[in-house]
Amino acid sequence: MDGSESLGDDIVTVPGYQAAGRHSAVKVCFWTAKSLTEGRGCYKSRFYGIESHRCLQMSPAADSCNLHCRFCWRDQAWEYSDSPPDFDSPEDVLSRSLEAQRALLSGYGGDPRVDSDRFAAALEPRHVAVSLTGEPTLYPRLSEYLALCHAGGMTTFLVTNGTHPDALRALKTLPTQLYISVTAPNREIFERLTHPPTPDAWESLLESLSIVHDLPTRRVLRHTVVKGWNLGWEEQYARLDSLAEPDFIEIKAYAFMGRSRHRLTRDNVPSMEEIRRFSQELSRRLGYRVEDESEEGNVVLLSRGSKDRYLPGLSPKETRPT
């Protein structure tokens, strides 16, 4: 994809996705829909107090990622390039993302299950999940984009694979909550599971963990656990986690969905009990406490106890998944 091409023709062929300019995309989250129609929030609502119906799920780099993780539910049709196209301005990315979100939500306005006030609130997002697809730190004006979101009264959750430490250093505006995905306990498993294009990706991840240690924001490490691939090795995970000493750690089971079904099987999905045992072992080694869990999300939250888990000004108001 060169500078003259548009993401639109590619991304609109993926069900539920809406292009938001040349390289950004939006998709209404499953839990945004559930929050609108049933008043049920996602595990991030339970853990951190966000309002799922007011969450904008988007990516400013939907067409590019440097990893090809086996467990990723995304299409992975991208080709990583060190020579990216011209980028849209942060103002365009945000305005087009909001426009796309409102267009995708428009049909819910006539749904008898949806409260009119709740629908009106959904059209004015309060939270931006900068994840969706691709690697968001490949968007070079990410810091400006985060600043615009904050200026608009929205919190931001940035999820990165951690293999671009220079991009983390360049963030003059930090997200409200920063996630680093730590998907393997060691280099060998990391390379088999994520297929990095460069030999130094593992070292870059370790560097990012050290950078994150001192960043003045809410910091989360996420372990996506795939049975038969990276479940276990708690001592090695603990050593990695100790490099960052995050405020929270999420241990989440791989979900058999999307394109990952072509790479893995249902046998690779850990049970909730396996996630609990893994989490308990990790918490014991780190001295973190098991803070909460969501069986529906197949995820456990560990806390260092350094921060209130609810975002400032938020509390668990929605009907909570078990």
C-alpha positions, 0 to 999 in steps of 0.5 A: 500500500503506497501513499496514494492508496486508501485503506477503505477498499480493504477494510470494509470487506471485513465484517463490522469494520468501518474505515476511518481515513487512509489507515484507521478503522473502527469496529463496534465491540461485542460488549458495546452492543451488549451494553446498549441492548442488555445493560451488560458491561465487558470485563473492563467495565467490571475491572476498571469502571468504564462504560462499555456502551460509550467505548470507541474501539479503533486503530490508527494503524489498521493496515500494519503490524510487525507481528503475526500472532497465531492467536490473533483473531484479526485478518493479518492481511497486512504487510509490514513496511519501514516505508509507510504511506503518508499519514492522516492528521490526528484531527482527521483520525479522531473526527473520522473515527467518531463519525464511523462509530456513530454510523455503525451505531445508528441502527441501535436507535430504533432497537426497542431494547435500547434505552434512548438516553443510553443510545444518546450517550453512546453517540458521545464516546467517553473511552477510546480503546486504541487497539482493534487491529494492527500495531498502534505505535506504528502511527507516528502521531500517536501522542498528538492523537491521545492528547486530542482524545483527552482534550475531548474528555475521553479516556484512552486505553492503548494496547501495544505489543511492546516491540517499538520502545522508541515509540513509547519514549516518544509519547509526550502524552501518555494514555490513561492506561497503557497495556503491554502484551507479554505473550510468551515467557521466553524468546523461543516461544515468543518467536514461534507464537508471534512470528516477528519479522526481525531478530531483535523483537524479543530484545525490544519487548524487554526494553519496553518493559523497562521503559514502562516501569517508570512511566507516570500512567496506569500500567498493565501487562496482559498475558494472552494464554494459549494452551499447548503454547504458552501456558505455564512457565510462571517463574519466567513470566514473573521475571518479565513482569518484574521488569515493569512492575505494572499496576495490574496484570491481566491473565486472559485465555485465548478465545477461539474466534475470527481468523485464529481458527485457521491457526489454532483449535478449540483445544488451545483454549484454557479453562477458567480453572487453568487461568485461575491456577496460572494467576495464583502461581504468578501472584504468589511469585510476584507478591500481587493479589488476585483482585477480581475475575470474569468467567465470561471474559475468561480473565483474572486481574492481579493488582500490585495495590499501588492504584485504585483499579477504577479510573478517576471519576468512574465506578462499576455502574453497569450490570457486571459479567460473572 
